[in-house]
Amino acid sequence: MGFWESLSLVLAHKVAIVTGGGTGIGKAVAASLARNGARVAIASRNRGHIEAAKADFEKLGLPVLGLPMDLRKKNQIQQTELVCYLASDLATGITGQAINICGGQTMV
């Protein structure tokens, strides 16, 4: 089994939250995770970035959830954690979460 096949097995049934996922490196990471079997949510302060990225993902046939979130605001982080916890806990076959943080903003 090659690297990419084993990566797909590792990521299957995982939830990946990619902050800064609307553009640049974060978007590329999110797309790679989605192509390899993860259920991906992209988070960004900019709703326009989220919508543009979602459109790009749809063109590739990759499902993605957009989460407007500002990492500088603790309450928004906590709300996102709760949403992802409930999604992973209630969805059949979801066994874990991977969180990847991209971007240059100061975190709380």
PETAHU-V612976 format. One record per pair of residues at least 4 apart in sequence whose C-alpha atoms are under 7 Angstrom apart, sorted by the first residue. I is the first residue (numbers start at 1). J is the second residue. If there is no record, write none. Layout:
i:I j:J
i:I j:J
This chain:
i:1 j:5
i:1 j:6
i:2 j:6
i:3 j:7
i:4 j:8
i:5 j:9
i:6 j:10
i:7 j:11
i:7 j:36
i:8 j:12
i:8 j:36
i:8 j:37
i:11 j:36
i:11 j:37
i:11 j:38
i:12 j:37
i:12 j:38
i:13 j:38
i:13 j:93
i:13 j:94
i:13 j:95
i:14 j:38
i:14 j:39
i:14 j:94
i:14 j:95
i:14 j:96
i:14 j:97
i:14 j:98
i:15 j:38
i:15 j:39
i:15 j:40
i:15 j:88
i:15 j:96
i:15 j:97
i:15 j:98
i:16 j:38
i:16 j:39
i:16 j:40
i:16 j:41
i:16 j:97
i:16 j:98
i:16 j:99
i:17 j:40
i:17 j:41
i:17 j:42
i:17 j:98
i:17 j:99
i:17 j:100
i:18 j:26
i:18 j:30
i:18 j:41
i:18 j:42
i:18 j:43
i:18 j:99
i:18 j:100
i:18 j:101
i:18 j:102
i:19 j:26
i:19 j:42
i:19 j:43
i:19 j:44
i:19 j:100
i:19 j:101
i:19 j:102
i:20 j:26
i:20 j:43
i:20 j:44
i:20 j:102
i:20 j:103
i:21 j:26
i:21 j:27
i:21 j:30
i:21 j:42
i:21 j:43
i:21 j:44
i:22 j:26
i:22 j:27
i:22 j:42
i:22 j:43
i:22 j:44
i:22 j:49
i:22 j:50
i:22 j:53
i:23 j:27
i:23 j:49
i:24 j:28
i:25 j:29
i:26 j:30
i:26 j:102
i:27 j:31
i:28 j:32
i:29 j:33
i:30 j:34
i:30 j:40
i:30 j:42
i:31 j:35
i:32 j:36
i:33 j:37
i:33 j:38
i:34 j:38
i:34 j:39
i:34 j:40
i:34 j:62
i:35 j:62
i:40 j:64
i:40 j:65
i:41 j:64
i:41 j:65
i:41 j:66
i:41 j:67
i:42 j:65
i:42 j:66
i:42 j:67
i:43 j:66
i:43 j:67
i:43 j:68
i:43 j:69
i:44 j:50
i:44 j:67
i:44 j:68
i:44 j:69
i:44 j:70
i:45 j:68
i:45 j:69
i:45 j:70
i:46 j:50
i:46 j:68
i:47 j:51
i:47 j:68
i:48 j:52
i:49 j:53
i:50 j:54
i:50 j:66
i:51 j:55
i:52 j:56
i:53 j:57
i:54 j:58
i:54 j:64
i:55 j:59
i:56 j:60
i:57 j:61
i:57 j:62
i:57 j:63
i:57 j:64
i:58 j:62
i:58 j:63
i:69 j:76
i:70 j:76
i:71 j:77
i:71 j:107
i:71 j:108
i:72 j:106
i:72 j:107
i:72 j:108
i:73 j:77
i:73 j:108
i:74 j:78
i:74 j:108
i:75 j:79
i:76 j:80
i:77 j:81
i:78 j:82
i:79 j:83
i:80 j:84
i:81 j:85
i:82 j:86
i:83 j:87
i:84 j:88
i:85 j:89
i:86 j:90
i:87 j:91
i:88 j:94
i:88 j:95
i:88 j:96
